């Protein structure tokens, strides 16, 4: 039995809360229609600082698989993930289409549902990405890891990832592809859905998980550089935004890649220095998948209420209210659903008391 990777708890905790905070800021920006000025700069900067959430979840997903199943995937690996990850994706995509069509009369439910499932036109697109890597994983291990040196594979992955995202970051689709119908939708789809947009996170996570002890040793060796590198990469991220080099606020920016790794490695090192994780961090980590799936839906309903009292609230009050209520409600819904026999098919499966020795867990942390 491999020992528990307690560091994953902290990574999930930070990634989960970072995504919720980022979406809370988005809600405030939309409600107050803030598009320029000092407040806009501050809020978009906060969003950028927490933009590592989705790529960090991709890193975590492959790290756990590479650590737990270094040789081959267990039986029913895909069956369990279809049941407890893909089915919740379909359910939440359906609810998102319902809420969006109610919220805006111009949105047709059937069209929005198809966009959610086929184009990843809602926050659940992350699940489609990790499923691509679930499929790629055994082929990667058999045909790449076993045949080529790690440093060459990692360098190649970074070149592919940077090159792929640079194409979408710096090319104006309306200038070069004006003849394409629905160019905005197609551009967004190809920017985020195909696996090359995230390949570096997958590859590095695989080697880190497969060589866990060596990975921790390297972090310990370069521990004095981790915080410095994180500060440098976040400075580059904010500078490129403020200077107008890259103006889109999303996780598919080329400057987010190195920033995400710097945060992941820093968090890993911090967690490795602790004997065990605090119970609160483990608690949030247990519910992270449910929080991820449900909090945007809670925000959609919360927006209806907040719109009626918007004149009495400040922007930062809305952010705080959204952050606290969306997390709390998501946890409560996930807890209640987990008590139902079929609840895991709707909101995912909880790990057992923060311990993932059960292989049925949606993201196992240790192998039994």
N, C-alpha and C positions, 0 to 999 in steps of 0.2 A: 504494500500500500504506500503510495506517495504521500508525503506530508502535505498538510493544507497550505495552499498559497494564500496567506492572509492578505497579501498586498492587493489582490484583486478586489477585496471589499472596498478599500479606499478609492481605487480607480473607478469602480462602479458608482460609489457614493458621489464623488466629485463630478463625474460625467453626467449623471442623472440630474443632480441639482443645478449644474451649469446649464443644461438644456432647458430646464423649467424656468430658470431666471431669464435666459435669453428670450424665450417665448413670452414671458411676462412683460419684458421691455417692448417687444413687438406689439403686444396688445395695447400698451400705453401709447406708443407712437401712432398707432392707427386710430385710437379713440380721440386723441387730441390733435390728429392730423399735423404732426410735427414733421416738417420736411427740411428745415434749415435753422441756422442760429446756434448759439452756444449749447443750448439744451439738446439739440439734435446731435451735435458732435459728441457730447458726453454719453448720451444713451447708445448711440451706434458704437462708440468705443467700448462700452460695457458688453454689448453684443459680441463684438469681435474678440474680446478677452476670453469669453466663454464659448468661442466657436469650435473648440476642440472636442465638444461633447460627442457628436456623431462619429467622427473618425476614431475617437478613443474607444467607443463601444465596438467598432470593427476590430481594433487592435485587441481588445479584451476577448472577443469571441474566438479569434484564431489562436491567441495565446493559450486559452484554456484547453482547446482541442489538441494543440500540439503538445502541451504538457501532459494531459490526461491520457492521450492515445498516441504515443510516439511512433508506434509501428503501423497499426491499422485501426480503422474505425470499428467499433463494436457492432454486433447485430442490432437491428432495429434503430440504429442511429438516426437514419433519415425518417423512419416512421414516427418516432417520438417528436422530432422537430417539425414535421408536417402537422402533427396534432396540436402541439403546444406553442408553436410559433407562427406557422403559416395560417392556420385556421383563425387565430386571434387577429392576424393581419386582415383577413377577409371580413371579419366581423366589425372591426374598428373602421375599416374602409367604408363599410356600409353605413355605420352610424355617422361618420364624417359627411358622407354625401347627403344624408337626411338633414343634419343640422345646417349644412351650408345652403341647401335648397330652401330651408325654412327661413334662414337668416337673410338671404337675398333672393327676391322673386325672379331675378334675371338668370339664376342658375337652375338649369334643368337637372332633376335628380338622376335620371338615367344616364345622361351625358357625364355628370360628375362622377357617378359610380364607375363608369367605364374608364374615365381618366384616372381615378384612384387606383384601379386594378392594373391597367395597362400602361399608364404613364407615370405611376408613382406620384400622383398629384396631391399628396397629403403627407403628413409627418411619418407615416408608416413605411415610406419608401426604403428606409434603412433595412427593413427585413428582407426585401428583395435583393439588396446588395449582399447581405451575409449569406443568403441562400446560394447565391452565385459562388461564393467562396466555400460553402459546404460541399458543393459539387466539384469545385476545382481542387480542393484539398488533397484527396487521395492521388490524383494525377500529378499534382505538384510534388508530393512526397516521393512518388515512384519514379518520375521521369526527370525531375529537376534537382531535388535535394540530394538524391543518391548519386547523381552524375557530375554535378558541377560544384566548384568551391563556393562557400557561402558568400564571400566578399563580392564575387562576380555577379552572383544572383541578386544580391541586395543593390549593388550599383545599377544593374540593368533595370530593376524594379523602380528605382528612383528616377532614372532617365525616362522610362515609360510614363510614370505618374506625372512628373513635371511637364514633359512634352505634351501629354494629353490635355492637362488642365490649362497649360499656357495657350493652347489653341483656342479654348473657350474664353479664357480670361482677357485675351488681347485682340481677338478678331471680332469685328463688327458684323453680325450675321445679316443685318439689313443692307449693308453695303456690298457684301460679297455674294449673298444668296437671296437677292430680292425676288427671285422668281419662285421661291418655295412657298407653298401655302402653310399657314399656321407655323411660321418660322420660330416664333417665340416659344411655343409649346415644344416643338421638336428640339430646339436648341437647349432648352432646360432639361429635357429628357436625356439627351446624349451627354450633357454636362455632368449629370449626377448618377444615372442608373447603371451604365456598363461598368464592369469591374476594373478596367484600366484607370478609372478616376480614383480608385482607392487601393491599388495594387501594392503600394509601398507599405501601407499599414499591415496588410495581410502577410507579406513576405517577412518583414522584420519581426512581427509577432510570432510567426512560426519558428524562427530560429531562436528567439528569446524563450519561448515556451519549451521548446525541445531541449535547450541547453540552459535550463533555469538557474542552476548553481553557478555556472560560468557567467551568466548574465548578471546575477547579483554581485559576483566578484568584480566584474568590470565597473558596475555602478559604484561600488565601494572604492575602487581604485581612483575613479575620476569624480568623486563626490564633491570636491571643491569647485568643479566647473559646472555642476548641474544648475545651480541657481543663476550663475552668470549667463549661461547659454539661454536659459529661460527668459531672462530679462532682455537679452539681445534679440531673441526671436520675436518677443511680443512688441519690442520697440520697432522692429522692421515692419511688423504687421500693421501697427498703428500709423507709422510714417507713410507707408504705401497708400493707406486709406486717406490720410489727411492731405497728401500731396496730389491725390487724384490718379496715381498710377493704376490702382485697382479700386474701383468704387463700389462694386457689388458686395453686399454684406451677407456672406454665406460660407459654408465650410468647404466649398470646392475651389478655393483660392490656392494658388501655388505657395503663397507665404504661410498658409495654415499647416502645411505638411511638416516642416521642421519645427514649427511652434508646438504642434500636437505631440511630436516625439519628445521634445524638451520637457513638456509638462508630464507626459507619461513616465519618463525616466525619473524625473524629480519626485513624483508621487510614489513611484515604486521604491525609491531609495528611502524616503521618509517612512513609508510603511514597514520597510525591512528592518528599521532600527527599533521598532516597537515589538515587545514580546507578544502582544495580542491587540487586536483592534477593539476600540470602544464599542459597547453594545449598540449605541445609537447609529454608528456607521454601519454595523452589520445589519441592523434593522432596515435602514434605508436601502442597503444593497439588496436585501431579500426582495424588497418590493419595487426595485428599480425598473423592471420590465413593465409591470402594471402602471407605474407612474408615467413611464415613457409613453405608453399607449393611450392612457386616459386623460392626462392633464390638458392637452389641447381641446378635448371635448368639454371638459369642465370650464375651461376659459371661454369657450363659445357661449355656454349658458350664462356664465358670470358676466360676460359683456352686456347681455340684455339688462341685467340688474344695474350694473355700474353706469350704464348710459343714462339712467334716470336720475342718478345722483352725482353725475360727473362735475357739475358746477361747484359742489362742496368738497371735492377731493383734489389733491395735487397729483401731478404725474407720478411722483415717487410713492404716494399712498396707493395708487392703483397698482403699481408694480409690486409693492409689498403684499397687498391684499390678494392679488392674483397668485403670487408665489406661494403664500401660506395656504390659501384655500384649495388651490389646484393640487398641491401635494397631499394635503389632509384628506380631501375627498377621494383622490385616486387610491390612497392607501386603504381607506374605509371600504371602497367598492371592491378592491382587490381582495381584501380580507373576507368580506361577505361572500364573494363569488368563490373563494377557495374552499368555503365550507359546503358548497354545493357539488354534487358528484360531477357535473359537467362544466363547472365554472372555469376550469383550466383551459377549456376550448375557446373561451371568450376573452380572458385576460392573461393567459399564460399560467405557467406552473410555478408555485413558490418552492424555494429550497427549504429544507427541514431545519428550522431553528438556526439559520445562518450556516449550516453545515451541509456541504454538497457531496457527501459521500454517496448519496443516492444517484445512480446514473440516470435516472429519469428526470433529474432536475434540468430545468431549461438551459442553464449554463453551468455545468459541473465545475467544481474547483479542485476536487481531488479524485483520484482513481481508487476504486475498491475492487 
